[in-house]
Amino acid sequence: MNKIDPLDRPDVDAGQMGRLGDYAAIGLFTLAIFAVLKTAGDVIAPIVAAIFVGAILSRIAERLNQLGLPSVVANTLVVVCAVALGLLLIAGLAEPLASLVARAPDMARAVADMSQPLAQRLNRLLGELGHSHAGAPAGPGLGDAMGWITAFLGRLTPALEGLLIFFPCLAFFVAGRDSMRKQMVLAMPKRASRLSTLKTIAAVERALSQYFATTALVYASVGAVTGAIVLAFGLSQPLLWAVMTFALGYVPYIGVSLIALALTVAGLLTFQGLFALAPAALYLAAHLFSEFVIMPTLLGRRYEINPFLIFLAIVFWGWMWGPVGAILAVPLLVTAQTVADALMTEPDRAALP
């Protein structure tokens, strides 16, 4: 009796088997890329952030060049101003952050005291339902607060390392952006592909510049309003609240939830009754007005992305690269959407940049 090779199937030709092999190779290569991105996230994430910021600063340098400044002078001026602004911001936030870390044990004890009545009521309710509990669950104590401080300080070292990668990459990217762009275009074999590459790069830079300029204006306004709310209610560190509101504005859904929760806790620690919820309520009103009125008016419907995709991107890139990945999730989606739109545009109808 002749044995039949299991791979010798008459209903599957060699072409289909070859395509299956190609798909498998592509899948394995994609998994390998994501594994590298995850493993080397502390290095790759600052580089990607520098590329995004550098693309925006390059547009500003182009405008300065059009006004008559030499290219080298414009690039240097833009990078120096950006680095100086970043260092001033870090220096300005150092004292409020140190004060917050120093007050963490007192805040933890206050939260524990505030949650004690609720814990006792829950314990009595569980006892009536037949569950035995020796006592009320303990709230966050000094040990928990010190653990939080240790974890916070432990995260500072990777953050400082990321800044040491971010600023040099930003400077070199802005300085060599024109030559890199030229090399990318000339690497294409045909004239049509060169024009398509040039058009795609210009479209991505234009989309990122418009997105970041608009969102920076809106989120800075919301941050200023939040700082004013904190100052008006007599809460501490209004500058820190304003900067955190601005930064977390780039993390949709999650950022606003964290700020609202933090303002609620701060209000409960300071005031009594429903008045304690006033700071969080005013912040939510300002955020909703900016998100549903100002942002659509300025950006229009061009950069509207499915909220489900935004949430998935935040979860995925947040898991990959932490808070930096969550902030970069929407810019990465905007870039992918712009590239897809540029590639699907018919070449004969596409306007050259």
N, C-alpha and C positions, 0 to 999 in steps of 0.2 A: 504494500500500500504506500503510495507516494505521500510524503509529508509536504504540507503547504506552509510556506513561509508566512507568518502572521502579518509581515509588512508588505507582502505581495498581494494586495487586494485589487481585484479587477474594477471595483466601483470607485476607486480613488486613484487618479492619475498622478504623475510625477509633479505636475504643476501645482496641484492642490497641496501635496505634501511639502513642496518647497515654500509655498505661501504660509502654511502653518508654522514651518520652521522660522520663517522671517518674523511672523507675529510673536512667536515665543522669544526670539532674540531681542526684539524691540521691548517686550515686557520685562525681560530680565535686565536690559540696559536701563530702562526707566526706574526699576526698583533700585538698581545700583546707584543711580544719580540721587534718588531721594535718601538713600542710606548715607551717601557722602554729605549731602546737605544737612542731615541730622547730626552726623558725627562731628563735622567741622563747622557747626552753626556759630560758635563763638568767633570764628574768623570770617565766615562768609557773610553773616548778617550785617556787620558793620560795613563790609565792602559794598553790598547791595544798597544799603542806606546811603552810602557816599555817592553811588552812581545816581540814585534818584535826586539827591540834593544837588549834585554836580550838574545834572541836566537842567535844573531850574536856574542855577547860578550862571550857567553858560548862556542861557537866553538873556539874562541881565547883562552879561559881558558883551554879547552881541549888540545890544542896544547902545551901550557905552561906546563900542567901536564905531557904530553908525554916527554917533555924535562927534566923532573926531579923535577919540582916544586910541592910541596904538593897541593892538591886540594883547601884547604882553602886559602893558600897563593896566588895561581893563581887567584881564584875568587875575592879575596880582591883587588889584584893588578889591575885587569882589571876594576873593578867597580870604584876604586879610580881614575884611569887614565881617565876613561870616564867622571866621574863627574867633575874632575878638568878641563878637556878640555872644557866641556860645560859651566862651570862658567867663564873660561877665555874668551870664545867666547862671552858670554853675556856682560862681563865687557868691552871687546874691542868694542862692538857695541853700548854701552850706549851713548858714546859721539857723534858718527856720527848720531844716531837717534835723540838725543837732538838738535843737530845742524839743522837737517832736519826739525824738528817740529818748531824750532825758525824761520826758513826761509820760512815757509809755507805761511804767509801773503804776503811777497814780491813775491813769486812764483805765487800766485794766481793773484795778480795785473798784473804781467808780462804776464801771460796767457790771462787775460782779454784784455790787450792792444793789444796783438798779434792777438787775434781773432776779434777785433773790425772791421777792414776792411772787413773781410769775412762776419760778421754779417750785415754790412751796405749793401754790395752787395746783400745778400740774402733778405734783407728787400726791396730793390729797385725792385728785381725780383718779389717778391710777390706782390708789389704794381702794377707793370705792368700787373700782372695776374688778378688784380681786388680785391686783398685782402687789406684791410686798416689796417695799423699799425701806431701807433703814433710815434714810434721811434724804434731804434735798440734794440734788446734784450740785457739786461744787462748781462755782463759776471760775472764770479765768483768774488765776492768782499771780503772785509775783514770779513764780517759776515759769509760767506760761509767757509772761511779758518778757522775761529775760531770754527765753528761747526765741521769741519773735525778734528781739534786738540782735541776738547772735546770728539768726538767719538773715536779717537785713544787712548786717555788716558783712556777712559772708558773700552776699550778692554784690557788694560794692567793688570787690576786686575784679570779677569779670567785666563789670560795667566800665571801670577805668581802663582795663585792657582794650575793650571795644572802642573807647574814645581814642586811645593811642593808635588804633588801626584806622578809625574813621577819618580823623583830620588829615593825616598824610595822604590817604587815598583820595579824599576830596580835592586836595591841592593838586595832586598829580593828574587826576581825571580832568579837572577844568583846564589845566595847562596843556595837556595832550589830547584834548577832545577833538580838535580839528583834524589832527593827523590820524587818530584812530578812526574817525568817521570816513576819511579819505581811503584808508586801507580797507575798511569793510566794504566800501562801494567798489573799489578796484579789484577786490577778491572775487567778485561775481564774473562768470565767464562771458556772459552776453550783455549787450547794451540794454535790452529790455529788463533783465534782472538787476542791472545796475540802477536803472531809473526806479524800479520798484523798491529796491533797498533804500535809495535816497529818500523816496517819498515816505516809506514806512518810518525811517528814523526821524524825519521832520515831523510826521504826524504824532509819534510817541512823545517827542519833546514838547510839541505844542499842547498836547492833551495833558501831560503832567504839569506843565507850567500853569495852564488855566485851572486845573483841578487844585493844585497846591496854593496858588494865589487866592482863589476864591475861598477855599476852606480855611486858610490861615487867617484871612480877614474875618470870616464868620466866627471861627473858634476863638480868636483873640478877643472879639467883641463879647462873646459869651463868657470868656474867662474874666474880662474886666467887670462885667456885670456881677459875676459870682464873687469876685473880690470885693466889690462894693456892697453886696449883700452881707458878706461875712463881716465887713467893717461896720456896717450899719447896725448889725445885731450884737456887736461887741465881742465876736469870736476872735480867736488869736490867729496870727499868720495869714493875713489876707493875700499877700503876694504868693505864698505857697499854694493857697487854694486856687488863685487865678492861673498859675502856671500848670498845676495838675489838671485843671479843667481844660485848658488849651491842649495839653498833650493827650489826655484821654479822649478828647473829642475825635481823634483819629482812629479810635477803636469803637465802631458803632455798636450800639446796644449795651455792650459790656461796660464801656467807659462811663456812660451816663448813669448806669445802675450803680457803679461804684461810688461816683460822686454824690448821687442822691442818698445812698446808704450812709456814707460818711457824714454828710450834712445832717442827716436824721439823728445819728448817734451824737454828733456834736451838739445839736439842739437839745436832745434829751438830757445830756450831761450839764447843760447850762440853764435851761428854762423848765417850767412846769406846765402841764396841761397841753392843750392843742397848739399853743403858741410855739412849743418846741419844734413843731413840724413846719413852721413858716419858712425858715431858710431853704429847706429842701423843696417845698412847694414853689417858692419863687424861682429857684434854679430850674426846676422842671418846666415851669412856664416859659422862661427865657430860652431854654434848649428847644422846646417844641416849636416855639415861634421861629427860631432860626432854622430848624430842620425842615419845617413844612411850609414856611412862607418865604424866608430870605433865600435859602439855598436853591430851591427850584426856580426862583426868579432870576438868580444870577447864573446858574449853570444850565437851566432849561432841562429838557428831557434827553439831552445828548449822552450824559454819563449816568443815566439811570441803570442800575444793575439789580437783578433779582435779589431780594433780601435773603432768600434761602442760600444763594451762592455766596453772598457777603458773609453770612453766619458760618457757612462751611469753611470759607477761606480764613476767617478769623480763628476758628477752632484748629484748623490744620496748621497754619503758619504759627499760631501761638504755641501749639505743641512742638513744632519743629524748632523755633527760635525764641520762644518765650515772649516777653512783652514787646521786644523789637519786632518779632514776626507778626504779632497782632496789629501793630501800627502799620507795618508794610503790606498787610493783606489787601486792603482796598487799592493802594497804588499798583500792586501787582495785577489785580483784576482789571484796573483801568488800562494798564499796559497791554494785557492780553486781549482785551476787547478792541483796543485801537489797532493792534497788529492784525487781528482777525478781520476787522473792517477794511484795513488797507489792502490786505491780500485778496479779499473777495471783491474789491472794486475793479471794474473792468479797466484795463490799461489805457484804452483809447479814450476813456471818459475821465480818467484821473488827472487832476491838475498837478503840475510839477511844483515842488516847493520853491 
